[in-house]
Protein backbone atom coordinates (compact mmCIF):
# COMPACT_ATOMS: atom_id res chain seq x y z
CA UNK A 1 0.00 0.00 0.00
CA UNK A 2 1.37 3.37 -0.92
CA UNK A 3 1.19 6.46 1.23
CA UNK A 4 -1.37 7.87 -1.23
CA UNK A 5 -3.87 5.33 0.02
CA UNK A 6 -3.54 6.82 3.48
CA UNK A 7 -4.36 10.28 2.18
CA UNK A 8 -2.20 13.36 2.53
CA UNK A 9 -1.66 14.27 6.16
CA UNK A 10 0.10 17.25 7.66
CA UNK A 11 1.28 14.96 10.44
CA UNK A 12 3.90 12.47 9.29
CA UNK A 13 3.31 10.70 12.59
CA UNK A 14 -0.26 9.92 11.52
CA UNK A 15 1.02 8.31 8.33
CA UNK A 16 3.50 6.32 10.40
CA UNK A 17 0.73 5.14 12.73
CA UNK A 18 -1.43 3.95 9.83
CA UNK A 19 1.52 2.19 8.22
CA UNK A 20 2.37 0.50 11.52
CA UNK A 21 -1.19 -0.75 11.87
CA UNK A 22 -1.14 -2.14 8.34
CA UNK A 23 2.16 -3.93 8.94
CA UNK A 24 0.93 -5.44 12.18
CA UNK A 25 -2.18 -6.78 10.46
CA UNK A 26 -0.01 -8.40 7.79
CA UNK A 27 2.20 -9.93 10.49
CA UNK A 28 -0.88 -11.32 12.20
CA UNK A 29 -2.09 -12.61 8.86
CA UNK A 30 1.19 -14.38 8.28
CA UNK A 31 0.93 -16.15 11.63
CA UNK A 32 -2.67 -17.16 11.00
CA UNK A 33 -1.79 -18.45 7.53
CA UNK A 34 0.96 -20.61 9.04
CA UNK A 35 -1.46 -21.87 11.69
CA UNK A 36 -3.87 -23.07 8.99
CA UNK A 37 -1.08 -24.71 7.01
CA UNK A 38 0.28 -26.50 10.08
CA UNK A 39 -3.17 -27.58 11.28
CA UNK A 40 -4.03 -29.24 7.97
CA UNK A 41 -0.61 -30.88 7.81
CA UNK A 42 -0.91 -32.13 11.37
CA UNK A 43 -4.24 -33.78 10.62
CA UNK A 44 -3.39 -35.29 7.25
CA UNK A 45 0.02 -36.57 8.35
CA UNK A 46 -0.94 -37.63 11.86
CA UNK A 47 1.62 -35.30 13.45
CA UNK A 48 0.61 -34.94 17.11
CA UNK A 49 3.52 -32.63 17.99
CA UNK A 50 2.58 -30.22 15.20
CA UNK A 51 -1.08 -30.29 16.24
CA UNK A 52 -0.11 -29.40 19.79
CA UNK A 53 2.09 -26.57 18.51
CA UNK A 54 -0.86 -25.07 16.61
CA UNK A 55 -3.05 -25.29 19.71
CA UNK A 56 -0.39 -23.67 21.90
CA UNK A 57 0.22 -20.78 19.46
CA UNK A 58 -3.43 -19.72 19.33
CA UNK A 59 -2.80 -17.36 22.25
CA UNK A 60 -0.30 -15.46 20.08
CA UNK A 61 -3.03 -14.76 17.53
CA UNK A 62 -5.37 -13.59 20.30
CA UNK A 63 -2.71 -11.29 21.73
CA UNK A 64 -2.09 -9.73 18.32
CA UNK A 65 -5.78 -8.99 17.88
CA UNK A 66 -5.95 -7.26 21.27
CA UNK A 67 -2.82 -5.18 20.59
CA UNK A 68 -3.91 -4.03 17.12
CA UNK A 69 -7.42 -3.27 18.33
CA UNK A 70 -5.95 -1.12 21.10
CA UNK A 71 -3.78 0.76 18.61
CA UNK A 72 -6.80 1.40 16.40
CA UNK A 73 -8.76 2.69 19.39
CA UNK A 74 -5.97 5.11 20.21
CA UNK A 75 -5.87 6.38 16.61
CA UNK A 76 -9.62 6.95 16.66
CA UNK A 77 -9.36 8.86 19.93
CA UNK A 78 -6.31 10.98 19.06
CA UNK A 79 -6.73 11.60 15.33
CA UNK A 80 -10.50 11.46 14.85
CA UNK A 81 -9.97 10.25 11.26
CA UNK A 82 -12.49 10.90 8.51
CA UNK A 83 -13.26 9.60 5.02
CA UNK A 84 -10.78 6.96 3.76
CA UNK A 85 -8.70 7.07 6.96
CA UNK A 86 -11.74 6.17 9.03
CA UNK A 87 -12.68 3.41 6.58
CA UNK A 88 -9.16 2.02 6.85
CA UNK A 89 -9.31 1.83 10.64
CA UNK A 90 -12.77 0.25 10.50
CA UNK A 91 -11.57 -2.27 7.88
CA UNK A 92 -8.58 -3.15 10.05
CA UNK A 93 -10.71 -3.69 13.15
CA UNK A 94 -13.03 -5.98 11.20
CA UNK A 95 -10.13 -7.79 9.51
CA UNK A 96 -8.32 -8.66 12.74
CA UNK A 97 -11.57 -10.03 14.15
CA UNK A 98 -11.83 -12.40 11.20
CA UNK A 99 -8.15 -13.29 11.46
CA UNK A 100 -8.62 -14.18 15.12
CA UNK A 101 -11.57 -16.36 14.21
CA UNK A 102 -9.51 -18.06 11.49
CA UNK A 103 -6.96 -18.79 14.19
CA UNK A 104 -9.71 -20.35 16.31
CA UNK A 105 -10.81 -22.53 13.39
CA UNK A 106 -7.21 -23.62 12.76
CA UNK A 107 -7.01 -24.64 16.41
CA UNK A 108 -10.15 -26.74 15.96
CA UNK A 109 -8.60 -28.51 12.98
CA UNK A 110 -5.48 -29.17 15.04
CA UNK A 111 -7.54 -30.55 17.93
CA UNK A 112 -9.36 -32.91 15.58
CA UNK A 113 -5.97 -33.89 14.18
CA UNK A 114 -4.74 -34.69 17.68
CA UNK A 115 -7.82 -36.85 18.31
CA UNK A 116 -7.33 -38.70 15.04
CA UNK A 117 -3.75 -39.71 15.91
CA UNK A 118 -5.23 -42.03 18.54
CA UNK A 119 -7.22 -44.16 16.08
CA UNK A 120 -6.23 -46.11 12.94
CA UNK A 121 -5.77 -43.99 9.83
CA UNK A 122 -7.97 -44.63 6.76
CA UNK A 123 -6.55 -45.89 3.50
CA UNK A 124 -7.10 -42.56 1.79
CA UNK A 125 -4.97 -40.75 4.43
CA UNK A 126 -7.63 -38.04 4.85
CA UNK A 127 -7.25 -36.91 1.24
CA UNK A 128 -10.58 -35.06 1.44
CA UNK A 129 -9.19 -32.76 4.13
CA UNK A 130 -6.02 -32.25 2.13
CA UNK A 131 -8.00 -31.10 -0.92
CA UNK A 132 -10.25 -28.82 1.12
CA UNK A 133 -7.25 -27.49 3.01
CA UNK A 134 -5.45 -26.55 -0.20
CA UNK A 135 -8.45 -24.53 -1.41
CA UNK A 136 -8.73 -22.77 1.94
CA UNK A 137 -5.03 -21.97 2.11
CA UNK A 138 -5.24 -20.52 -1.40
CA UNK A 139 -8.14 -18.17 -0.68
CA UNK A 140 -6.59 -17.05 2.62
CA UNK A 141 -3.25 -16.30 0.97
CA UNK A 142 -4.99 -14.36 -1.79
CA UNK A 143 -7.16 -12.45 0.69
CA UNK A 144 -4.08 -11.34 2.62
CA UNK A 145 -2.40 -10.34 -0.63
CA UNK A 146 -5.44 -8.28 -1.57
CA UNK A 147 -5.34 -6.60 1.83
CA UNK A 148 -1.65 -5.79 1.39
CA UNK A 149 -2.27 -4.19 -2.04
CA UNK A 150 -5.76 -2.82 -1.29
CA UNK A 151 -7.11 -3.65 -4.77
CA UNK A 152 -10.88 -3.87 -4.94
CA UNK A 153 -11.06 -5.59 -8.35
CA UNK A 154 -8.77 -8.37 -7.16
CA UNK A 155 -10.78 -8.59 -3.93
CA UNK A 156 -13.96 -9.29 -5.90
CA UNK A 157 -12.22 -12.09 -7.81
CA UNK A 158 -10.97 -13.69 -4.59
CA UNK A 159 -14.41 -13.67 -2.95
CA UNK A 160 -15.69 -15.91 -5.73
CA UNK A 161 -13.16 -18.59 -4.78
CA UNK A 162 -15.33 -19.33 -1.75
CA UNK A 163 -17.86 -21.06 -3.99
CA UNK A 164 -15.27 -23.76 -4.80
CA UNK A 165 -14.69 -24.31 -1.09
CA UNK A 166 -18.41 -24.65 -0.45
CA UNK A 167 -18.74 -27.27 -3.19
CA UNK A 168 -15.75 -29.23 -1.93
CA UNK A 169 -17.10 -29.07 1.62
CA UNK A 170 -20.50 -30.36 0.56
CA UNK A 171 -18.90 -33.22 -1.39
CA UNK A 172 -16.74 -34.11 1.62
CA UNK A 173 -19.75 -34.21 3.93
CA UNK A 174 -21.67 -36.49 1.56
CA UNK A 175 -18.70 -38.81 1.32
CA UNK A 176 -18.30 -39.01 5.09
CA UNK A 177 -21.99 -39.74 5.60
CA UNK A 178 -21.67 -42.58 3.10
CA UNK A 179 -18.68 -43.98 5.00
CA UNK A 180 -20.64 -43.99 8.26
CA UNK A 181 -23.67 -45.65 6.70
CA UNK A 182 -21.57 -48.37 5.08
CA UNK A 183 -19.40 -49.05 8.12
CA UNK A 184 -20.54 -47.86 11.58
CA UNK A 185 -17.00 -48.47 12.86
CA UNK A 186 -15.92 -45.32 11.01
CA UNK A 187 -18.42 -43.06 12.82
CA UNK A 188 -16.04 -41.69 15.46
CA UNK A 189 -13.32 -40.97 12.92
CA UNK A 190 -15.75 -39.50 10.40
CA UNK A 191 -17.27 -37.15 12.95
CA UNK A 192 -13.85 -35.73 13.80
CA UNK A 193 -13.14 -35.23 10.09
CA UNK A 194 -16.52 -33.53 9.69
CA UNK A 195 -15.68 -31.04 12.43
CA UNK A 196 -12.34 -30.34 10.78
CA UNK A 197 -13.98 -29.88 7.38
CA UNK A 198 -16.53 -27.50 8.87
CA UNK A 199 -13.73 -25.44 10.46
CA UNK A 200 -11.96 -25.20 7.11
CA UNK A 201 -15.16 -24.11 5.36
CA UNK A 202 -15.56 -21.35 7.94
CA UNK A 203 -12.00 -20.19 7.28
CA UNK A 204 -12.99 -19.68 3.66
CA UNK A 205 -15.92 -17.53 4.79
CA UNK A 206 -13.66 -15.38 6.97
CA UNK A 207 -11.16 -14.94 4.12
CA UNK A 208 -14.03 -13.77 1.91
CA UNK A 209 -15.00 -11.28 4.61
CA UNK A 210 -11.51 -9.78 4.55
CA UNK A 211 -11.86 -9.15 0.81
CA UNK A 212 -15.18 -7.43 1.41
CA UNK A 213 -13.51 -5.09 3.92
CA UNK A 214 -10.93 -4.18 1.27
CA UNK A 215 -13.73 -3.30 -1.14
CA UNK A 216 -15.33 -1.20 1.59
CA UNK A 217 -12.07 0.69 2.18
CA UNK A 218 -11.31 1.33 -1.50
CA UNK A 219 -14.81 1.91 -2.85
CA UNK A 220 -16.58 3.17 0.26
CA UNK A 221 -19.32 0.58 -0.31
CA UNK A 222 -20.55 -2.21 1.95
CA UNK A 223 -20.90 -5.17 -0.42
CA UNK A 224 -21.71 -7.83 2.16
CA UNK A 225 -24.70 -9.99 1.20
CA UNK A 226 -24.84 -8.45 -2.27
CA UNK A 227 -24.78 -9.99 -5.73
CA UNK A 228 -21.43 -8.33 -6.41
CA UNK A 229 -19.57 -10.86 -4.27
CA UNK A 230 -22.08 -13.64 -3.85
CA UNK A 231 -22.75 -14.72 -7.42
CA UNK A 232 -20.97 -17.86 -8.58
CA UNK A 233 -19.20 -18.38 -11.87
C-alpha positions as CSV (number, residue, x, y, z in Angstrom):
1,X,0.0,0.0,0.0
2,X,1.4,3.4,-0.9
3,X,1.2,6.5,1.2
4,X,-1.4,7.9,-1.2
5,X,-3.9,5.3,0.0
6,X,-3.5,6.8,3.5
7,X,-4.4,10.3,2.2
8,X,-2.2,13.4,2.5
9,X,-1.7,14.3,6.2
10,X,0.1,17.3,7.7
11,X,1.3,15.0,10.4
12,X,3.9,12.5,9.3
13,X,3.3,10.7,12.6
14,X,-0.3,9.9,11.5
15,X,1.0,8.3,8.3
16,X,3.5,6.3,10.4
17,X,0.7,5.1,12.7
18,X,-1.4,3.9,9.8
19,X,1.5,2.2,8.2
20,X,2.4,0.5,11.5
21,X,-1.2,-0.7,11.9
22,X,-1.1,-2.1,8.3
23,X,2.2,-3.9,8.9
24,X,0.9,-5.4,12.2
25,X,-2.2,-6.8,10.5
26,X,0.0,-8.4,7.8
27,X,2.2,-9.9,10.5
28,X,-0.9,-11.3,12.2
29,X,-2.1,-12.6,8.9
30,X,1.2,-14.4,8.3
31,X,0.9,-16.2,11.6
32,X,-2.7,-17.2,11.0
33,X,-1.8,-18.4,7.5
34,X,1.0,-20.6,9.0
35,X,-1.5,-21.9,11.7
36,X,-3.9,-23.1,9.0
37,X,-1.1,-24.7,7.0
38,X,0.3,-26.5,10.1
39,X,-3.2,-27.6,11.3
40,X,-4.0,-29.2,8.0
41,X,-0.6,-30.9,7.8
42,X,-0.9,-32.1,11.4
43,X,-4.2,-33.8,10.6
44,X,-3.4,-35.3,7.2
45,X,0.0,-36.6,8.3
46,X,-0.9,-37.6,11.9
47,X,1.6,-35.3,13.4
48,X,0.6,-34.9,17.1
49,X,3.5,-32.6,18.0
50,X,2.6,-30.2,15.2
51,X,-1.1,-30.3,16.2
52,X,-0.1,-29.4,19.8
53,X,2.1,-26.6,18.5
54,X,-0.9,-25.1,16.6
55,X,-3.0,-25.3,19.7
56,X,-0.4,-23.7,21.9
57,X,0.2,-20.8,19.5
58,X,-3.4,-19.7,19.3
59,X,-2.8,-17.4,22.3
60,X,-0.3,-15.5,20.1
61,X,-3.0,-14.8,17.5
62,X,-5.4,-13.6,20.3
63,X,-2.7,-11.3,21.7
64,X,-2.1,-9.7,18.3
65,X,-5.8,-9.0,17.9
66,X,-6.0,-7.3,21.3
67,X,-2.8,-5.2,20.6
68,X,-3.9,-4.0,17.1
69,X,-7.4,-3.3,18.3
70,X,-6.0,-1.1,21.1
71,X,-3.8,0.8,18.6
72,X,-6.8,1.4,16.4
73,X,-8.8,2.7,19.4
74,X,-6.0,5.1,20.2
75,X,-5.9,6.4,16.6
76,X,-9.6,7.0,16.7
77,X,-9.4,8.9,19.9
78,X,-6.3,11.0,19.1
79,X,-6.7,11.6,15.3
80,X,-10.5,11.5,14.9
81,X,-10.0,10.2,11.3
82,X,-12.5,10.9,8.5
83,X,-13.3,9.6,5.0
84,X,-10.8,7.0,3.8
85,X,-8.7,7.1,7.0
86,X,-11.7,6.2,9.0
87,X,-12.7,3.4,6.6
88,X,-9.2,2.0,6.9
89,X,-9.3,1.8,10.6
90,X,-12.8,0.2,10.5
91,X,-11.6,-2.3,7.9
92,X,-8.6,-3.1,10.0
93,X,-10.7,-3.7,13.1
94,X,-13.0,-6.0,11.2
95,X,-10.1,-7.8,9.5
96,X,-8.3,-8.7,12.7
97,X,-11.6,-10.0,14.2
98,X,-11.8,-12.4,11.2
99,X,-8.1,-13.3,11.5
100,X,-8.6,-14.2,15.1
101,X,-11.6,-16.4,14.2
102,X,-9.5,-18.1,11.5
103,X,-7.0,-18.8,14.2
104,X,-9.7,-20.4,16.3
105,X,-10.8,-22.5,13.4
106,X,-7.2,-23.6,12.8
107,X,-7.0,-24.6,16.4
108,X,-10.1,-26.7,16.0
109,X,-8.6,-28.5,13.0
110,X,-5.5,-29.2,15.0
111,X,-7.5,-30.6,17.9
112,X,-9.4,-32.9,15.6
113,X,-6.0,-33.9,14.2
114,X,-4.7,-34.7,17.7
115,X,-7.8,-36.9,18.3
116,X,-7.3,-38.7,15.0
117,X,-3.7,-39.7,15.9
118,X,-5.2,-42.0,18.5
119,X,-7.2,-44.2,16.1
120,X,-6.2,-46.1,12.9
121,X,-5.8,-44.0,9.8
122,X,-8.0,-44.6,6.8
123,X,-6.6,-45.9,3.5
124,X,-7.1,-42.6,1.8
125,X,-5.0,-40.8,4.4
126,X,-7.6,-38.0,4.8
127,X,-7.3,-36.9,1.2
128,X,-10.6,-35.1,1.4
129,X,-9.2,-32.8,4.1
130,X,-6.0,-32.3,2.1
131,X,-8.0,-31.1,-0.9
132,X,-10.3,-28.8,1.1
133,X,-7.2,-27.5,3.0
134,X,-5.5,-26.5,-0.2
135,X,-8.4,-24.5,-1.4
136,X,-8.7,-22.8,1.9
137,X,-5.0,-22.0,2.1
138,X,-5.2,-20.5,-1.4
139,X,-8.1,-18.2,-0.7
140,X,-6.6,-17.1,2.6
141,X,-3.3,-16.3,1.0
142,X,-5.0,-14.4,-1.8
143,X,-7.2,-12.4,0.7
144,X,-4.1,-11.3,2.6
145,X,-2.4,-10.3,-0.6
146,X,-5.4,-8.3,-1.6
147,X,-5.3,-6.6,1.8
148,X,-1.6,-5.8,1.4
149,X,-2.3,-4.2,-2.0
150,X,-5.8,-2.8,-1.3
151,X,-7.1,-3.7,-4.8
152,X,-10.9,-3.9,-4.9
153,X,-11.1,-5.6,-8.3
154,X,-8.8,-8.4,-7.2
155,X,-10.8,-8.6,-3.9
156,X,-14.0,-9.3,-5.9
157,X,-12.2,-12.1,-7.8
158,X,-11.0,-13.7,-4.6
159,X,-14.4,-13.7,-3.0
160,X,-15.7,-15.9,-5.7
161,X,-13.2,-18.6,-4.8
162,X,-15.3,-19.3,-1.7
163,X,-17.9,-21.1,-4.0
164,X,-15.3,-23.8,-4.8
165,X,-14.7,-24.3,-1.1
166,X,-18.4,-24.7,-0.5
167,X,-18.7,-27.3,-3.2
168,X,-15.8,-29.2,-1.9
169,X,-17.1,-29.1,1.6
170,X,-20.5,-30.4,0.6
171,X,-18.9,-33.2,-1.4
172,X,-16.7,-34.1,1.6
173,X,-19.8,-34.2,3.9
174,X,-21.7,-36.5,1.6
175,X,-18.7,-38.8,1.3
176,X,-18.3,-39.0,5.1
177,X,-22.0,-39.7,5.6
178,X,-21.7,-42.6,3.1
179,X,-18.7,-44.0,5.0
180,X,-20.6,-44.0,8.3
181,X,-23.7,-45.6,6.7
182,X,-21.6,-48.4,5.1
183,X,-19.4,-49.1,8.1
184,X,-20.5,-47.9,11.6
185,X,-17.0,-48.5,12.9
186,X,-15.9,-45.3,11.0
187,X,-18.4,-43.1,12.8
188,X,-16.0,-41.7,15.5
189,X,-13.3,-41.0,12.9
190,X,-15.7,-39.5,10.4
191,X,-17.3,-37.1,13.0
192,X,-13.8,-35.7,13.8
193,X,-13.1,-35.2,10.1
194,X,-16.5,-33.5,9.7
195,X,-15.7,-31.0,12.4
196,X,-12.3,-30.3,10.8
197,X,-14.0,-29.9,7.4
198,X,-16.5,-27.5,8.9
199,X,-13.7,-25.4,10.5
200,X,-12.0,-25.2,7.1
201,X,-15.2,-24.1,5.4
202,X,-15.6,-21.4,7.9
203,X,-12.0,-20.2,7.3
204,X,-13.0,-19.7,3.7
205,X,-15.9,-17.5,4.8
206,X,-13.7,-15.4,7.0
207,X,-11.2,-14.9,4.1
208,X,-14.0,-13.8,1.9
209,X,-15.0,-11.3,4.6
210,X,-11.5,-9.8,4.5
211,X,-11.9,-9.1,0.8
212,X,-15.2,-7.4,1.4
213,X,-13.5,-5.1,3.9
214,X,-10.9,-4.2,1.3
215,X,-13.7,-3.3,-1.1
216,X,-15.3,-1.2,1.6
217,X,-12.1,0.7,2.2
218,X,-11.3,1.3,-1.5
219,X,-14.8,1.9,-2.9
220,X,-16.6,3.2,0.3
221,X,-19.3,0.6,-0.3
222,X,-20.5,-2.2,1.9
223,X,-20.9,-5.2,-0.4
224,X,-21.7,-7.8,2.2
225,X,-24.7,-10.0,1.2
226,X,-24.8,-8.4,-2.3
227,X,-24.8,-10.0,-5.7
228,X,-21.4,-8.3,-6.4
229,X,-19.6,-10.9,-4.3
230,X,-22.1,-13.6,-3.9
231,X,-22.7,-14.7,-7.4
232,X,-21.0,-17.9,-8.6
233,X,-19.2,-18.4,-11.9
